[in-house]
Amino acid sequence: MIRLIGGEFKNHDVRTDSLSGRKTRPSLAIVRKSVFSMLGDVSGKRCLDLFAGSGVLGMEALSRGASFVMFIDKDKDASSLIRRNLEEMNASEKSEVHNTDFRMALKAISRREMKFDIVFLDPPYRFTKAYDPAGAVIRANLLERGGICVLLSSGQEDAEIRSAKIIKDKRFASTRITIFTGDEK
């Protein structure tokens, strides 16, 4: 289990038991603390947690007052566990959980003409360059005007995000946090 670190559900345990031994790596508390410190107030924001895994980034946003979070993960067990955690937090009415590939999700969200204030991107590090999820989000036009993306990637790589303006960039030992907007440079 991991623990939420701020907001209404501070110290709430998030179950991750069925994900252990898999390639899912929940964001460490120090990384989440830094992300939300960089973001500031998320009250009333609509968020997308793409590559949700344990869902801890989106749950942290809900705990800190986000009005809605959509969770997307390809792994069926991860999606089920996110639903279970949201039910325990009584946060199901402020969220949607979808078990699908990120590319299919982006197409479906675009068809629904949904927009988000914050998009969390925490793909398996090997996906960051191979599939360009940051570029895919920008091309899908999912961000509200002034919306931002938070990309967690390998601390060993430089962020290459085309057609975006990098707002903040912070490196930890194994993780890099890059906050950017889809607005042209």
VOLO-781146 format. One line per 8 residues: number of its first residue (from 1); for each residue x, y, z negated of C-alpha. Coordinates in Angstrom, 1 decimal, decimal comma. Each point is the difference from the previous one (the first is absolute). Example, Ala and Ser with C-alpha at 12.3 -4.5 7.8 and 13.67 -1.06 7.14 Angstrom:
2
1	12,3 -4,5 -7,8 ~ 1,4 3,4 0,7;
// end
This chain:
185
1	0,0 0,0 0,0 ~ 1,0 3,6 0,5 ~ -1,4 3,0 -1,8 ~ -1,5 3,2 1,3 ~ 2,0 3,0 -1,2 ~ -2,4 3,0 0,2 ~ -3,5 1,3 0,0 ~ -3,3 -1,5 -1,2;
9	1,3 -3,6 0,2 ~ 3,4 0,7 -1,5 ~ 1,4 -3,2 -1,5 ~ -2,6 -2,2 1,8 ~ 1,6 -3,3 1,0 ~ -0,2 -0,8 3,7 ~ 0,0 -3,7 0,7 ~ 2,7 -1,2 2,4;
17	0,2 -3,6 -1,1 ~ -1,2 -1,7 3,2 ~ 2,5 2,2 2,0 ~ 3,2 -1,1 -1,9 ~ 2,4 -1,9 2,2 ~ -1,3 1,6 3,1 ~ 1,5 2,8 2,0 ~ -2,2 2,5 -1,7;
25	2,0 2,5 -2,1 ~ -2,1 2,3 -2,2 ~ 1,4 3,5 -0,2 ~ 2,0 0,4 -3,1 ~ -1,2 2,5 -2,7 ~ 2,9 2,3 0,6 ~ -0,8 0,2 3,7 ~ -3,7 0,5 -0,6;
33	0,8 2,7 -2,6 ~ 2,2 1,8 2,6 ~ -2,6 -0,3 2,8 ~ -2,8 1,5 -2,1 ~ 2,3 2,7 -1,4 ~ 0,8 0,9 3,6 ~ -3,7 0,0 1,0 ~ -1,3 2,0 -2,9;
41	-3,7 0,0 -0,6 ~ -1,9 -2,6 2,0 ~ -3,4 0,8 -1,5 ~ -2,8 -0,3 2,6 ~ 2,3 -1,3 2,7 ~ -0,9 -2,8 2,4 ~ 2,8 -2,5 0,3 ~ 1,0 -3,0 2,2;
49	2,3 -2,6 -1,5 ~ 1,3 -1,8 3,0 ~ 2,0 -3,2 -0,6 ~ -1,6 0,2 -3,5 ~ 1,5 -3,2 -1,4 ~ -0,9 0,2 -3,7 ~ -1,9 3,2 0,7 ~ 1,9 1,8 -2,8;
57	0,6 3,2 2,0 ~ -3,7 0,4 0,8 ~ -1,1 -0,9 -3,5 ~ 2,4 2,5 -1,4 ~ -1,6 2,6 2,3 ~ -3,5 -1,0 -1,3 ~ 1,2 0,2 -3,6 ~ 1,3 3,6 0,7;
65	-3,4 1,1 1,5 ~ 0,0 -0,9 3,7 ~ -3,6 -0,1 1,2 ~ 0,5 -3,0 2,3 ~ 2,6 -2,5 0,9 ~ -0,1 -2,5 2,9 ~ 2,4 -3,0 -0,5 ~ 1,3 -2,0 3,0;
73	2,0 -3,1 -0,3 ~ 0,5 -3,0 2,4 ~ 0,4 -2,5 -2,9 ~ -3,4 -1,5 -1,1 ~ 1,2 -0,7 -3,5 ~ 1,3 3,6 -0,4 ~ -3,3 1,4 1,2 ~ -2,0 -2,2 -2,4;
81	2,3 1,0 -2,9 ~ -0,5 3,7 0,9 ~ -3,8 -0,5 -0,1 ~ 0,2 -1,7 -3,4 ~ 2,2 2,7 -1,5 ~ -2,3 2,8 1,3 ~ -3,0 -1,8 -1,5 ~ 1,8 -0,2 -3,4;
89	0,7 3,8 0,3 ~ -3,7 0,7 1,0 ~ 1,4 1,7 3,1 ~ -1,6 -2,1 2,7 ~ -2,4 2,7 0,9 ~ 2,9 2,4 0,8 ~ 1,7 -2,5 2,3 ~ 0,0 -2,4 2,9;
97	2,2 -3,0 0,4 ~ 0,7 -1,5 3,4 ~ 2,0 -3,2 0,8 ~ 1,4 0,7 3,4 ~ 3,2 0,9 2,0 ~ 1,0 3,7 -0,2 ~ -0,4 0,5 3,7 ~ -3,5 -1,4 0,1;
105	-0,8 2,1 -3,1 ~ 1,2 3,2 1,6 ~ -2,2 -0,6 3,1 ~ -3,0 -0,7 -2,1 ~ 0,5 3,1 -2,2 ~ 0,4 2,1 3,1 ~ -3,3 -1,3 1,4 ~ -1,6 0,9 -3,3;
113	1,5 3,5 0,4 ~ 1,3 -0,2 -3,6 ~ 2,6 2,5 -1,2 ~ 2,2 -0,1 -3,0 ~ 1,9 2,6 -2,1 ~ 2,7 -2,5 -1,0 ~ 1,2 -3,2 1,7 ~ 2,3 -2,3 -2,0;
121	2,2 -2,1 2,2 ~ 1,9 -2,7 -1,8 ~ 0,7 -2,7 2,6 ~ 2,4 -2,8 -0,4 ~ 3,3 1,8 0,6 ~ 0,7 -2,1 3,1 ~ -3,2 1,6 1,6 ~ 1,1 3,6 -0,4;
129	2,0 0,2 3,1 ~ -1,3 -3,1 1,9 ~ -3,6 1,1 0,1 ~ 0,2 3,8 -0,7 ~ -3,0 0,1 -2,4 ~ 0,6 3,7 -0,6 ~ -0,3 0,8 3,7 ~ -3,1 -2,2 0,3;
137	-1,7 1,9 -2,7 ~ 0,8 3,4 1,6 ~ -1,2 -1,3 3,5 ~ -3,2 -1,3 -1,6 ~ -0,8 3,6 -1,1 ~ -1,2 -1,1 -3,5 ~ 1,3 3,0 -1,9 ~ -2,2 2,9 -1,1;
145	1,4 3,4 0,8 ~ 2,9 0,4 -2,4 ~ -0,1 -3,7 -0,8 ~ 3,2 -1,8 -0,9 ~ 1,5 -3,5 0,2 ~ 2,2 -1,6 -2,6 ~ 2,4 -2,6 1,5 ~ 1,9 -2,3 -2,3;
153	2,9 -1,6 1,9 ~ 3,4 -1,6 -0,6 ~ 2,3 2,3 -1,9 ~ 2,8 -1,2 2,4 ~ -1,7 1,5 3,1 ~ -0,6 3,5 1,2 ~ -3,6 0,8 0,8 ~ -0,6 0,5 3,7;
161	-3,5 1,5 0,3 ~ -0,8 1,5 3,4 ~ -2,6 2,6 0,5 ~ 0,0 0,8 -3,7 ~ 1,2 2,6 -2,4 ~ 1,9 -1,4 -3,0 ~ -1,0 1,9 -3,1 ~ 1,9 -1,9 -2,7;
169	2,5 -2,8 0,1 ~ 1,4 -1,8 -3,1 ~ 2,2 -3,0 -0,2 ~ 0,2 -2,5 -2,8 ~ 2,3 -3,0 -0,1 ~ -2,2 -2,4 2,1 ~ -2,9 2,3 0,9 ~ -0,4 3,2 2,0;
177	-3,0 2,3 -0,4 ~ -0,8 2,1 3,1 ~ -2,9 2,4 -0,1 ~ -1,0 1,4 3,4 ~ -2,8 1,5 1,9 ~ -1,2 -0,6 3,6 ~ 0,4 3,6 0,8 ~ 2,7 0,5 2,6;
185	3,4 1,0 -1,2;
// end
